[in-house]
Amino acid sequence: MLPIKYKLYTKKIEKVLTLIFFGLFFITFSSSLFSPLSIIYYVSSIICVLYYILVYRKKTAYVIFEDDSIIIARGIFLKGEKIKIDSIKKVYVLDKKIEIVFMKEDTEDNVILYNFLLEESDRAAIAKYLTALVDAFV
């Protein structure tokens, strides 16, 4: 049954990026094609699109539950944070996020799972699983 993987929900991000690029496209109409401002808009748009296509969309596993640990994608490059299940101290299920408090090298650390990056059914399943884990170890 394990590992269980939950993927990133990218539809909201795609809508925001579309609106940003659409706005940048219309801003460039007011200046010449080779003005420094237009070149900055085009380069930033290309960088954002390439980042989204090459990095963000390829690494779609946001949360992975394994036998003895949980791997959560963190940061802009989605580097996985491996958390041992027995090191989890608290789980806060809030309106816009799920916060996991755990011990890392004798210090308390936390990781946040944002709801807009999860489908509603995945968010509910993750919250239920995490709270059951905490209740089992407390």
N, C-alpha and C positions, 0 to 999 in steps of 0.2 A: 504494500500500500504506500509506503514512503519511498522515495521523496515525493512530496506534493509541491507543485509549482503554481504560483499565481502570477499572471502576466500583467504588465503595465497596461493601463487603460489610456490610450493616446488620442481618443477622439476629441476631447476637450482641448488638448494641446494643439492638435491639428487645426481646430477652428480659430484659436487665438493666433497661431502663426499665419494662417491665411489672412486674417484681418490686418495683421501687422504688415505683411508683404503687400497687400492691396493698398494700404495707406501709404507705404513708402513709394509704391509705383505712381500714385497720384501726386505725391510731393515732387517727384522728379519732373513733372510736366512744367512746373513753374521755373525751372532753371535749364540751362543748356545741358546737352548730353555729356559734355566733357568738363563740366565745372567740378571743382573739388568736392562739393557737397553731393552731387550726383554720383561721383565715383565712390565716395564713402558709403552711400546708400546701397549701391550695387554690390560692393565688396562685402558689406555686412550681411546683406541678404544671401549672397552666395555662401558665405561661411555658415550662416544659420541653417540653410537648406542642406548643405553637405554634412554638418554635424548631426542634424536630425536623421538623415538617410543612412549615414555610415556608422554612427555610434548609437544614438538613442533608440532607433527602431530595431536595430539588430540585437541589442541586449534587452530582451523584453521580460526576462524573469525578474520580478520585483521582490517576491518573497518565496523562499524555498524551505520547506520543512523537511528535515532529515531525522534519522533515528535519535541522535543525541544533540543536535544543534539546529539553528535557524540561520539562514543566510538572507540578508536584506541588502538590496542595492542602495547605495548611498552616494550622494554627491553628484556633481555634474557629469562625471564619467561613469557613473553607476558601478563603482567598485563595490564588491560584495563585503559586507561586514558579517563575520561568522560569530554567532552568539551561542554559547553552550546553554542548553535548556536549564540546567541546574543553577546557572548564574543569574537567571531572571528573577528579579525581586518583586516588581509591580508592573501592572498593565493598566493604563488609563485609556478608556474608550470615550473619546470626546466627539463633539459634533463634526469637526473638520479633520480630525486626526486620531491615530492610535499611537500612544506613546508607550514604549517599552523601556523600563528602567532595569539595568543589569549591572553586575559587578565585572569590571575589566581591570585586571592587574591591581587588585586591592583598592580600586577607586570606583565610585558609582558613575556610570555613564548612561546615556539614553539614546534611543534612536526613535525617529518619528516616521510613521507611515501615513502619508497624506491621502485623504479620502478621494480627492479628485484624480489620483493616479490608480485607483482601484475601481473595479465594477462593484455595484452595490451588493450583489450576492457574494463576491469574493471578500469584501470588507466584513460582512457579517460572519462568514465562515472563519476568517482569520481571527476576528475578535473573540469568537466563541472558543476556538482552539487555544488561543493564548491565555484566556482567563481560566480555562480548564487546566492548562499546564501549571499556572501559578497556584491555583487552588490545590493541585496534587502535591506540589513541593512545599507548601506552607504548613 
